[in-house]
Structure formats: structure tokens, C-alpha cells
């Protein structure tokens, strides 16, 4: 019997392939052992040893299954958290984009108001300059009138009383129009 036939024999009796290979490691298949030799060699692996090994394998499979479920649960939790964070990030982005748009609109409105005020300010500066020129011209005119009045009053004071009255009446008539 060769090694592959021995493994198939043990598998037909409920052994796993890995257990069969471990049990057959000590057998020299170059001597072409018979079934009885193989059964004697594997007898130390049969019975309680095999049951013990299979129980350990079942426990390991249970641990693996438990770990896989824990990993899946953790994966689902993280997926949920990532989805929540993505949703929160999207909401925040939309909120900030709306705020930026509102501020941009407000900025444009203020810029328009600023341009209007600047234009009005320039007009007022021109009007103010014009008024300053007009005020200066009026001041010069008033100064000229005062000077003429002072000259006329000085001249009047040189006249006699009746002549003073006539001259004052003449000055008042000329200043009143």
C-alpha cells in the first residue's frame, strides 16, 4: 500500500487528510507496508488522541468563526461610522458653501454700496471745491463793499451835518439796490 492509498483509507474512516498525513509520517512507505502495519502505526493517533485533536480543531474553528464574526461586526461598525462621518462632512461642506455664498453676495452688495458712496463722495468734493471758490469770491466782494463803505464813510465824515445826512441816504440807497 502506498501513502496516498493509506490516506484515502483513513479518510474513509472519518479522519481528516491533515490528521492522516500526521499519523503516517513515521511509516516508511519504501517497504510497501500492508494495512495491518499501517493500522498499528496509526493506533497511537487513533482513539482519544484523535478525538482530542478533533476537539481542538473544532475549538479552533469555533474561535476562528467567532473572530470572523467579531471582525465583520467591527467592519460594519466602522463602515457605519465612516458613512456617518461622510454624511456629516457633506452636511458641513454644504453649510459652509451656503455661508460662503451668502458672504460673497453680501460682499458684492457692500462693494456696490462702497462704489456708490465713493462716487457720491467725489461729487461732494467737487461741489465743496466749487462752494469754496464761490465763498472766496463772495468774501472778496464783501471785503470790497466794506472797503468802499469805509471810504465812503470817511468821506462823509468830512462833510457838514446836512450834507452827511444826504450822503448817508445816498449810500443806503446804493447798497439797498
C-alpha positions as CSV (number, residue, x, y, z in Angstrom):
1,X,0.0,0.0,0.0
2,X,1.4,3.4,-0.8
3,X,0.9,6.7,1.1
4,X,-1.9,8.1,-1.0
5,X,-3.9,4.8,-0.6
6,X,-3.3,4.9,3.2
7,X,-4.6,8.4,3.4
8,X,-7.7,7.5,1.4
9,X,-8.3,4.6,3.7
10,X,-8.1,6.8,6.8
11,X,-10.3,9.5,5.2
12,X,-12.9,6.8,4.5
13,X,-12.9,6.1,8.3
14,X,-13.6,9.8,9.3
15,X,-10.0,11.1,9.5
16,X,-9.1,14.4,8.1
17,X,-6.4,14.5,5.5
18,X,-4.1,16.5,7.7
19,X,-4.6,14.0,10.6
20,X,-3.9,11.1,8.3
21,X,-0.7,12.7,7.0
22,X,0.5,13.3,10.6
23,X,-0.2,9.7,11.6
24,X,1.5,8.3,8.6
25,X,4.7,10.4,8.9
26,X,6.6,7.6,10.9
27,X,5.8,4.9,8.4
28,X,8.4,4.0,5.7
29,X,6.4,3.5,2.5
30,X,9.5,2.3,0.7
31,X,8.9,-1.1,2.3
32,X,5.4,-1.2,0.9
33,X,3.6,-1.8,4.2
34,X,0.3,-3.7,4.4
35,X,-2.9,-2.4,6.0
36,X,-2.2,-4.1,9.4
37,X,1.2,-2.3,9.7
38,X,-0.4,1.0,8.8
39,X,-3.2,0.4,11.4
40,X,-0.6,-0.5,14.1
41,X,1.4,2.7,13.3
42,X,-1.6,4.9,13.5
43,X,-3.1,3.3,16.6
44,X,-1.3,5.8,18.8
45,X,-3.1,8.6,16.9
46,X,-6.5,6.9,17.0
47,X,-9.0,6.9,19.8
48,X,-8.6,9.6,22.5
49,X,-5.7,11.3,20.7
50,X,-7.7,11.6,17.5
51,X,-10.8,12.8,19.4
52,X,-8.7,15.2,21.4
53,X,-7.1,16.6,18.2
54,X,-10.5,16.9,16.5
55,X,-11.9,18.6,19.6
56,X,-9.0,21.1,19.5
57,X,-9.6,21.6,15.7
58,X,-13.3,22.2,16.4
59,X,-12.5,24.7,19.2
60,X,-10.0,26.4,16.8
61,X,-12.7,26.6,14.1
62,X,-15.1,28.0,16.7
63,X,-12.5,30.7,17.7
64,X,-11.9,31.5,14.0
65,X,-15.7,31.7,13.4
66,X,-16.1,33.9,16.5
67,X,-13.1,36.1,15.4
68,X,-14.5,36.4,11.9
69,X,-17.9,37.4,13.2
70,X,-16.2,40.0,15.5
71,X,-14.2,41.3,12.6
72,X,-17.4,41.5,10.5
73,X,-19.2,43.3,13.3
74,X,-16.3,45.7,13.8
75,X,-16.1,46.2,10.0
76,X,-19.9,47.0,9.9
77,X,-19.5,49.4,12.9
78,X,-16.6,51.2,11.2
79,X,-18.5,51.3,7.9
80,X,-21.4,52.8,9.7
81,X,-19.2,55.4,11.4
82,X,-17.4,56.2,8.1
83,X,-20.8,56.7,6.4
84,X,-21.9,58.9,9.3
85,X,-18.7,60.9,9.1
86,X,-19.0,61.3,5.4
87,X,-22.6,62.4,5.8
88,X,-21.6,64.9,8.5
89,X,-18.8,66.1,6.3
90,X,-21.1,66.6,3.4
91,X,-23.6,68.5,5.5
92,X,-20.9,70.7,6.9
93,X,-19.5,71.3,3.5
94,X,-23.0,72.3,2.2
95,X,-23.5,74.5,5.2
96,X,-20.1,76.3,4.7
97,X,-20.7,76.6,1.0
98,X,-24.0,78.2,1.6
99,X,-22.4,80.5,4.2
100,X,-19.6,81.4,1.7
101,X,-22.2,82.1,-1.0
102,X,-24.2,84.3,1.5
103,X,-21.0,86.2,2.4
104,X,-20.0,86.5,-1.2
105,X,-23.4,88.0,-2.0
106,X,-23.1,90.3,1.0
107,X,-19.6,91.3,-0.1
108,X,-20.9,92.2,-3.6
109,X,-23.7,94.3,-2.1
110,X,-21.2,96.1,0.1
111,X,-18.9,96.6,-2.8
112,X,-21.7,98.2,-4.8
113,X,-22.6,100.4,-1.9
114,X,-18.9,101.4,-1.5
115,X,-18.7,102.3,-5.2
116,X,-21.9,104.4,-4.9
117,X,-20.6,106.1,-1.7
118,X,-17.2,106.8,-3.3
119,X,-19.0,108.3,-6.4
120,X,-21.2,110.5,-4.2
121,X,-18.1,111.5,-2.1
122,X,-16.3,112.5,-5.3
123,X,-19.3,114.6,-6.4
124,X,-19.5,116.2,-2.9
125,X,-15.7,117.0,-3.0
126,X,-16.3,118.8,-6.4
127,X,-19.3,120.7,-5.1
128,X,-17.3,121.6,-1.9
129,X,-14.5,122.9,-4.0
130,X,-16.9,124.9,-6.1
131,X,-18.6,126.3,-2.9
132,X,-15.1,127.2,-1.6
133,X,-14.4,129.2,-4.7
134,X,-17.8,130.9,-4.5
135,X,-17.3,131.7,-0.8
136,X,-13.9,133.2,-1.6
137,X,-15.5,135.3,-4.4
138,X,-18.3,136.4,-2.0
139,X,-15.7,137.2,0.7
140,X,-13.7,139.3,-1.8
141,X,-16.9,141.0,-2.8
142,X,-17.9,141.7,0.8
143,X,-14.4,142.9,1.5
144,X,-14.7,145.2,-1.5
145,X,-18.0,146.5,-0.3
146,X,-16.6,147.1,3.2
147,X,-13.7,148.9,1.8
148,X,-15.9,151.1,-0.4
149,X,-18.2,151.7,2.6
150,X,-15.3,152.6,4.8
151,X,-14.0,155.0,2.2
152,X,-17.5,156.5,1.7
153,X,-18.0,156.9,5.5
154,X,-14.6,158.6,5.8
155,X,-15.5,160.9,3.0
156,X,-19.0,161.6,4.6
157,X,-17.4,162.4,7.9
158,X,-15.6,165.3,6.1
159,X,-18.9,166.9,5.2
160,X,-21.2,169.1,7.3
161,X,-24.2,167.7,9.1
162,X,-26.9,168.2,6.5
163,X,-24.6,167.1,3.8
164,X,-23.8,164.0,5.9
165,X,-27.4,163.0,6.0
166,X,-27.8,163.4,2.3
167,X,-24.6,161.3,1.7
168,X,-25.8,158.6,4.1
169,X,-29.2,158.4,2.4
170,X,-27.4,158.2,-0.9
171,X,-25.1,155.3,0.4
172,X,-28.1,153.4,1.9
173,X,-29.9,153.7,-1.4
174,X,-27.0,152.4,-3.4
175,X,-26.3,149.5,-1.0
176,X,-30.0,148.5,-0.9
177,X,-30.3,148.4,-4.6
